[in-house]
Amino acid sequence: MQTKDEIYAQLKQILSEDFEIDAKNISFDANLYEELDLDSIDAVDLVVKLREITGKKISPDAFKTVRTVGDIVDEVYKLFHG
């Protein structure tokens, strides 16, 4: 089981390494699309990466309402603690 802090740390690492987003721009409240410049293709890639690290099936529908880094942390947390 992972804490939200652990999920956030992993997510921050993925965003900075795989999506080349400056780590200083990644915050819990950062908007994925407006502030971090992710597009729909990036969002799909991110879901795939999260599936790899969590070993859990992530429904694309769960990510339709996701807008911030914190939203992703909450969705991944729900997978572990459902």
Contacts in CASP RR format, 6 or more apart in sequence:
PFRMAT RR
TARGET T0000
AUTHOR 0000-0000-0000
METHOD contacts of the structure
MODEL  1
MQTKDEIYAQLKQILSEDFEIDAKNISFDANLYEELDLDSIDAVDLVVKL
REITGKKISPDAFKTVRTVGDIVDEVYKLFHG
1 80 0 8 1.000
1 81 0 8 1.000
2 10 0 8 1.000
2 76 0 8 1.000
2 77 0 8 1.000
2 80 0 8 1.000
4 73 0 8 1.000
4 74 0 8 1.000
4 77 0 8 1.000
7 73 0 8 1.000
7 76 0 8 1.000
7 77 0 8 1.000
8 28 0 8 1.000
8 69 0 8 1.000
8 70 0 8 1.000
8 73 0 8 1.000
10 53 0 8 1.000
11 50 0 8 1.000
11 69 0 8 1.000
11 72 0 8 1.000
11 73 0 8 1.000
11 76 0 8 1.000
12 23 0 8 1.000
12 26 0 8 1.000
12 69 0 8 1.000
14 46 0 8 1.000
14 49 0 8 1.000
14 50 0 8 1.000
14 53 0 8 1.000
15 21 0 8 1.000
15 23 0 8 1.000
15 26 0 8 1.000
15 36 0 8 1.000
15 46 0 8 1.000
15 69 0 8 1.000
16 22 0 8 1.000
16 23 0 8 1.000
16 26 0 8 1.000
18 45 0 8 1.000
18 49 0 8 1.000
19 36 0 8 1.000
19 38 0 8 1.000
19 42 0 8 1.000
19 45 0 8 1.000
19 46 0 8 1.000
21 36 0 8 1.000
21 37 0 8 1.000
25 35 0 8 1.000
25 36 0 8 1.000
26 36 0 8 1.000
26 69 0 8 1.000
27 69 0 8 1.000
28 68 0 8 1.000
28 69 0 8 1.000
28 70 0 8 1.000
28 73 0 8 1.000
29 68 0 8 1.000
29 69 0 8 1.000
29 70 0 8 1.000
30 36 0 8 1.000
30 68 0 8 1.000
30 69 0 8 1.000
31 67 0 8 1.000
31 68 0 8 1.000
32 38 0 8 1.000
32 43 0 8 1.000
32 66 0 8 1.000
32 67 0 8 1.000
32 68 0 8 1.000
32 69 0 8 1.000
32 72 0 8 1.000
33 39 0 8 1.000
33 67 0 8 1.000
36 69 0 8 1.000
38 46 0 8 1.000
43 63 0 8 1.000
43 66 0 8 1.000
44 60 0 8 1.000
46 72 0 8 1.000
47 58 0 8 1.000
47 60 0 8 1.000
47 63 0 8 1.000
50 58 0 8 1.000
50 72 0 8 1.000
50 76 0 8 1.000
51 57 0 8 1.000
51 58 0 8 1.000
54 76 0 8 1.000
54 79 0 8 1.000
54 80 0 8 1.000
56 79 0 8 1.000
56 80 0 8 1.000
58 75 0 8 1.000
58 76 0 8 1.000
58 79 0 8 1.000
62 75 0 8 1.000
62 78 0 8 1.000
63 72 0 8 1.000
63 75 0 8 1.000
65 71 0 8 1.000
66 72 0 8 1.000
66 75 0 8 1.000
END
